[in-house]
């Protein structure tokens, strides 16, 4: 049975949560949590590392004490310690910690005092007014718990993040490709359109005569249930709960089927309407004039038959792409190879796990020309944020490193907290030393729409404000966006020349695709960054590019597609514009 990195991460995280709820030594808890984060950030499969005999204890954040745990997870699918903890405490308690304001101590109280073990129990207790009677809770806390629980229960529908979908789909596609006679094997659906979450997987394949691909598919070791099996279509449920459909299509219909099953439904309807106007019937088998198939082998052929150029999968949402295609105005979408550097990266000075030198080496392997070091400012005490004198120290350290580097530049930056009144967490005399700033909201998420919007727009008036990071503060499936008027924020950015970040971490993808398109339409530039805390996080740039493509962004819309010389010139110009505006 294959085990994915996300499975191992969940096992280690669950252990950490249960230990914390029990009140165990915080250093022990932190060790498991760090190991989980390390696994999350790896681009290589841990299962593959185990099978090739690699020493997992050498992984940063794992070490000798925990080195056998990822291996045990791969070999057995669980941990003995987790089984022991689940014998003492219900595993569902960890879900309660996803509710805003519920840490391990409060979860322990809810469990011991009210017997609450699940989100359903929590919602019922809040509805009945039983939580406010507990010490340290109160009526307002109970109401917030009720609201957050309802949102969590909605978002916990069977949708998975793109990074988890990749971990599930990759090995399965590779497995199917090894079938004798298998030719094209591709994942279609929302996965191919790079939607931020995926409900199920639609796989298409073409095969030679007599291929046993369907038998091989239903026999995959990760299959929990075979829902249906046929010669051209089979459906299974994997151990992870993800439904996978496999459709085998003839080569003559491959392009038509790929277009149809990639979707979206709305895009397909629009395409069929154009076909009808041209007396063509469009379906998953091809384009037909009467009974004769006149196209279907490729997607390009299908679009051409209705008089349109090829439309990239990420654009197929019926949000103007048909009209743009008709007018010859489809965007030349951003590609991963266009990115010249990452502008949001943390080191071990705050809550990162690597040194500047290690990050530079990894960035160079990605083909980058520059990297911005953006450790937290002092307000984020939980991340050991830097005080002004520590920022000065890091600036001097970066200057020394840059003198030794050839063909690569480390940019001086800080992730600066936007305080409640809209001021920045560090004084201007510190910020002026930096090449750029990445400015973020990390607390007071519950401000009103006007208060949160004013807070951010006020911050943008500071001449040393460069990039607004993860603009809505959301964590997909874990935390709702805070209330903010993005149109007003965009107008402020438009006026001040500030830049908005597309945070490429698959748990954030913030800006979302709609806001990316809004930024493009308003002429607001964006930065694609990974918010890296571990070396492997640098690989997340591909998810940010996918999000940017869904938002119609081209290379020129993104500031870190520029050379370091062009980027610095652009940043100086932006800073000068804000200074003149507020003077």
Helices and strands as residue ranges (DSSP letters): H 5-22, H 26-41, H 46-51, G 56-58, H 63-76, H 80-88, H 93-96, H 104-114, H 119-127, H 139-155, E 160-161, H 162-177, E 182-187, H 189-192, E 197-198, E 200-207, H 213-218, E 223-229, E 233-238, E 243-248, G 251-253, H 254-262, H 265-277, E 281-283, E 286-289, E 292-295, H 299-305, G 313-315, H 321-326, G 336-338, E 341-345, H 356-365, E 370-373, G 381-383, H 388-404, E 409-412, E 415-417, H 428-431, E 438-440, H 449-459, E 467-468, H 486-496, E 499-503, H 513-522, E 526-529, G 535-540, H 541-550, G 555-557, G 559-561, H 564-582
